[in-house]
Amino acid sequence: MQLSLLEADRIALVSALAAGVAHEVKNPLTGMLLALRMLRRTLATELPEPTRSAALRALDDSLSGGERIAGNMQDLLSLASTSSEQRELDLGQVTSAALRLVSPILEDRARVVRELHPVPMVLGDEARLGQAVLAMLLFSGSGFHGDDPRDNRILVCVEAADSAVEIEISDNGGALCARDMARAFDPFFVSRGRGAGLGVGLSVARSIAMAHGGSVEMEPFGTVGITTRMRLPRAGLPVREDAAAAQSPPP
């Protein structure tokens, strides 16, 4: 119970901080993008060639970068949301948003390969499912330590499976022994090879998946690395009794 309370406290604190930072960045960024668009329209009609082409290219690069930042801030706000509204979601889109947020961390460690197939909708809370996917991605990325990123791979696959939708994250990072595999879902798990600096780590992913009627499992990935897999029921399917109990607050 104490670990659960610590986990909830940590998530609430990080969510509040992330939301505040995202708002502080997004508001002035909106004004900057509006000014850049107005400047582009002016230069496109009034600036003579050949200066105009170079100036428009520079402005287009600035706009593209600003719009990317704005998109990341919106993803961060969605992830930090404290609402518990459940609606039909595309797990592929949730995964894409999490990948955009975590890419600055992962790109220095490994090449991320995406296989995001069209899938049926799932019923869930976008912010909480985003937190679960983010925890899985960070755990996978923690398996690389000073290795050449060109040799490292993280494969992210979203696909339909029977009556469920799955996200599977596999990597060729450090393997886990049988004892660590059994403990990997404990809160604050850290092994010699993985989990350092992740706090609650995969425990939050499993608790969120169970609250949505799903599961998170782990298995070895070939002779090296691991695979973590989250399964969620398709929208419209009944939630298991144990999952419903996980959603109910304690008396």
C-alpha positions in Angstrom: 0.0 0.0 0.0 2.9 2.4 0.9 4.5 1.7 -2.5 1.2 2.3 -4.3 0.8 5.7 -2.5 4.4 6.7 -3.4 3.8 5.7 -7.0 0.6 7.8 -7.1 2.3 10.7 -5.5 5.2 10.6 -7.9 3.0 10.4 -11.0 0.8 13.3 -9.8 3.9 15.5 -9.1 5.5 14.8 -12.4 2.2 15.3 -14.3 1.7 18.7 -12.6 5.2 19.8 -13.4 5.0 18.6 -17.0 1.7 20.4 -17.5 3.1 23.6 -16.2 6.2 23.5 -18.3 4.1 22.6 -21.4 1.8 25.6 -20.9 4.7 28.0 -20.3 6.3 26.8 -23.6 3.2 26.6 -25.7 1.7 30.0 -25.0 4.7 32.1 -26.2 5.4 29.6 -29.0 1.9 30.2 -30.4 2.6 33.9 -30.7 6.0 33.2 -32.3 4.4 31.0 -34.9 1.8 33.5 -35.8 4.4 36.2 -36.2 6.5 33.9 -38.4 3.6 33.1 -40.7 2.7 36.8 -41.0 6.4 37.6 -41.8 6.4 34.9 -44.4 3.4 36.2 -46.2 4.9 39.7 -46.3 8.3 38.6 -47.6 6.7 36.3 -50.2 5.1 39.3 -51.9 7.5 42.2 -51.2 11.1 40.8 -51.0 12.9 40.7 -54.4 14.7 37.6 -55.8 17.2 36.0 -55.2 17.0 37.1 -51.5 13.4 36.0 -51.2 14.1 32.3 -51.8 16.8 32.1 -49.1 14.7 34.0 -46.7 11.6 31.9 -47.3 13.6 28.7 -46.8 14.9 29.9 -43.5 11.4 30.9 -42.4 10.0 27.5 -43.5 12.7 25.7 -41.4 11.8 27.9 -38.4 8.1 27.2 -38.8 8.7 23.5 -39.2 10.7 23.4 -36.0 8.2 25.5 -34.1 5.3 23.4 -35.2 7.2 20.3 -34.1 7.8 21.8 -30.6 4.1 22.7 -30.5 3.1 19.2 -31.3 5.4 17.8 -28.6 4.0 20.2 -26.1 0.4 19.0 -26.9 1.5 15.4 -26.5 3.1 16.3 -23.1 -0.2 18.0 -22.0 -2.2 15.0 -23.0 0.3 12.7 -21.1 0.2 15.0 -18.0 -3.6 15.2 -18.0 -5.2 14.3 -14.6 -8.6 13.6 -16.1 -9.9 10.0 -15.9 -12.1 10.2 -19.0 -12.3 7.0 -21.0 -13.0 7.1 -24.7 -12.2 5.1 -27.8 -8.5 5.5 -28.7 -6.1 4.4 -31.4 -3.3 2.7 -29.6 -1.0 3.4 -32.6 -1.6 7.2 -32.1 -1.0 6.9 -28.4 2.3 5.1 -29.1 3.4 7.7 -31.7 2.8 10.5 -29.2 4.9 8.6 -26.6 7.7 8.0 -29.1 7.9 11.7 -30.0 8.3 12.6 -26.4 10.9 9.9 -25.6 12.9 10.1 -28.9 15.5 12.6 -27.6 16.4 9.9 -24.9 16.3 6.9 -27.1 18.0 8.2 -30.3 21.3 8.4 -28.5 21.1 4.8 -27.4 19.5 2.8 -30.2 17.8 2.9 -33.6 14.0 2.8 -33.1 12.1 0.8 -35.7 8.4 1.4 -35.9 5.7 -1.1 -37.2 2.4 0.6 -36.4 -0.3 -1.3 -38.2 -4.0 -0.2 -38.4 -5.7 -1.6 -35.4 -9.2 -1.6 -33.8 -10.0 1.0 -31.2 -9.5 0.4 -27.5 -11.4 2.0 -24.7 -9.2 3.9 -22.2 -7.8 7.0 -20.7 -5.3 8.6 -23.1 -3.0 10.1 -20.5 -2.7 6.9 -18.4 -2.2 4.7 -21.5 0.5 7.1 -22.7 2.2 6.8 -19.3 2.2 3.0 -19.6 3.7 3.1 -23.1 6.3 5.6 -22.0 7.3 3.4 -19.1 7.8 0.5 -21.4 9.9 2.5 -23.9 12.1 3.9 -21.2 12.6 0.4 -19.7 13.7 -0.9 -23.1 16.0 2.0 -23.6 17.7 1.5 -20.2 19.2 -1.8 -21.5 21.9 0.0 -23.4 25.1 1.2 -21.7 27.7 3.0 -23.7 27.2 0.7 -26.7 27.4 1.9 -30.3 23.9 3.1 -31.1 24.3 1.9 -34.7 24.3 -1.7 -33.5 21.4 -1.2 -31.1 17.7 -1.8 -32.0 14.4 -1.1 -30.4 11.4 -2.5 -32.3 8.0 -1.0 -31.6 5.1 -2.9 -33.0 1.4 -2.2 -32.7 -1.0 -4.8 -34.2 -4.3 -6.6 -33.7 -4.2 -10.0 -32.0 -7.5 -12.0 -31.7 -9.8 -10.0 -29.6 -7.1 -7.6 -28.3 -4.7 -4.9 -29.5 -1.0 -5.3 -28.7 2.0 -3.1 -28.4 5.2 -5.1 -28.4 8.6 -3.5 -27.6 11.7 -5.6 -28.3 15.3 -4.7 -28.0 18.8 -6.2 -28.2 20.0 -4.6 -25.1 21.1 -6.3 -21.9 19.4 -9.6 -21.0 17.8 -10.2 -17.6 18.4 -13.3 -15.5 15.4 -15.4 -14.5 15.3 -13.8 -11.0 15.3 -10.3 -12.4 12.6 -11.2 -15.0 10.4 -12.3 -12.1 11.1 -9.0 -10.2 10.9 -6.6 -13.2 7.4 -5.4 -12.4 8.2 -4.6 -8.8 8.0 -0.9 -8.0 11.4 0.8 -8.1 13.0 -2.3 -9.7 16.7 -1.8 -10.6 19.1 -4.5 -11.9 22.7 -4.3 -12.9 21.5 -4.1 -16.5 18.3 -2.2 -16.5 15.9 0.1 -14.7 18.3 2.7 -13.3 16.7 6.1 -12.9 13.2 4.9 -13.9 11.5 4.9 -10.4 8.3 2.9 -10.6 9.2 1.7 -14.1 7.2 -1.2 -15.4 5.0 -1.5 -12.3 3.0 1.5 -13.4 2.6 0.1 -16.9 1.2 -3.2 -15.6 -1.2 -1.4 -13.1 -2.5 0.9 -15.8 -3.0 -2.1 -18.3 -4.9 -4.1 -15.6 -7.1 -1.1 -14.9 -8.1 -1.2 -18.6 -8.8 -4.9 -18.6 -5.4 -5.8 -20.1 -2.0 -7.1 -19.2 1.7 -6.5 -19.5 4.1 -9.4 -19.9 7.8 -9.8 -20.5 9.9 -12.5 -22.2 13.5 -12.9 -23.5 14.1 -11.6 -27.0 16.2 -14.2 -28.7 19.5 -14.7 -26.9 19.8 -11.0 -26.0 17.4 -8.3 -24.9 13.8 -8.5 -23.8 10.3 -8.1 -25.2 7.6 -6.3 -23.2 4.0 -6.7 -24.5 0.9 -4.9 -23.5 -2.5 -6.4 -24.5 -5.7 -4.4 -24.3 -9.2 -5.5 -25.2 -10.8 -4.1 -28.2 -13.5 -1.4 -27.5 -16.9 -2.9 -26.8 -15.6 -6.1 -25.0 -16.5 -6.6 -21.4 -13.8 -5.8 -18.7 -12.7 -8.7 -16.5 -13.8 -8.7 -12.9 -10.2 -8.4 -11.6 -9.6 -5.4 -13.8 -12.9 -3.8 -12.6 -11.7 -4.3 -9.1 -8.4 -2.6 -9.9 -10.3 0.5 -11.1 -12.4 0.8 -7.9 -10.9 2.9 -5.1 -10.1 1.1 -1.9 -12.7 1.4 0.9 
